[in-house]
Amino acid sequence: MTISHTVGGFILTDEKDASRYTLMRDGKLVSVLDYRDDGHTIALTRAFTVPTFRGNGYAGKVVEGAVADIEERGDRKVDAVCWYVADWFAANPEHAPLLRSR
């Protein structure tokens, strides 16, 4: 199943069958956020931006969109496995309650 949202000129898609969020701009894939979902926690495992699109903040946008989607659903905690995702949460402490406690 695939669920898409339009976010400020971008299309954020949760590709559940592939366990990843994708961020598209002008019909082109710009960034991906891989995850593992065990039914209680979503481990955000890897944020990646296509090399030709790096330096535009797209990884931050895909993480922001994924976090908003997970918060809206309200049924999962997040495990920030990827260093980039962990840094994003550190820079956005208002989303810290979403993090799985260890």
C-alpha positions in Angstrom: 0.0 0.0 0.0 1.2 3.5 -0.8 0.0 6.7 0.8 1.0 10.1 -0.6 0.8 13.6 0.8 1.6 16.9 -0.9 3.9 19.0 1.3 5.0 22.5 0.0 5.5 21.5 -3.6 6.8 18.1 -2.8 5.1 14.7 -2.8 5.9 12.6 0.3 4.9 8.9 -0.1 4.9 6.2 2.4 5.7 3.1 0.3 4.7 0.6 2.9 5.6 -2.4 0.8 9.1 -1.1 0.4 9.4 0.2 4.0 10.4 3.6 2.9 9.2 7.2 2.6 10.1 8.9 -0.6 10.2 12.6 -1.4 9.6 13.7 -5.0 9.9 17.1 -6.6 8.9 17.9 -10.2 8.4 14.2 -10.8 11.9 13.3 -9.7 13.0 11.2 -6.6 15.1 13.5 -4.5 15.3 11.7 -1.1 14.4 8.5 0.7 14.0 7.5 4.3 14.1 3.7 5.0 12.4 2.2 8.0 11.5 -1.0 9.9 8.0 -1.2 11.5 7.5 -3.9 14.2 3.9 -2.8 15.0 4.9 -0.7 18.0 8.0 1.2 16.9 9.2 2.5 13.6 13.0 2.4 13.3 14.1 5.1 10.9 17.2 3.4 9.6 18.6 5.5 6.7 18.0 8.9 5.2 19.5 9.3 1.7 19.4 12.1 -0.8 20.2 11.5 -4.5 23.7 12.9 -5.0 22.7 15.5 -7.6 20.1 16.9 -5.2 22.3 17.1 -2.1 22.7 20.4 -0.2 19.1 21.4 -0.6 17.7 20.2 2.7 15.7 17.3 1.1 16.8 14.8 3.7 15.4 17.1 6.4 12.1 17.4 4.5 11.7 13.7 4.1 12.4 13.2 7.9 10.1 16.0 8.8 7.3 14.6 6.6 7.7 11.1 8.0 7.7 12.3 11.6 4.5 14.3 10.9 2.9 11.2 9.4 3.9 9.0 12.3 2.7 11.6 14.8 -0.6 12.0 13.0 -1.2 8.2 13.1 -0.4 8.3 16.8 0.1 4.5 17.2 3.9 4.2 17.0 7.1 5.4 18.7 10.2 6.2 16.7 13.7 4.7 17.1 16.2 7.1 15.5 18.7 4.5 14.2 20.1 6.7 11.4 22.6 9.4 12.6 20.8 12.0 10.5 17.5 11.3 12.0 19.0 11.4 15.5 20.5 14.8 14.7 17.1 16.0 13.3 15.4 15.0 16.6 18.1 16.8 18.5 17.5 20.0 16.5 13.7 19.6 16.8 13.2 18.8 20.5 9.4 19.5 20.3 9.1 16.0 18.6 11.1 14.2 21.4 8.0 12.7 23.0 7.7 10.6 19.8 11.0 8.9 20.5 11.1 5.4 22.0 12.5 5.5 25.5 15.5 3.2 26.1 
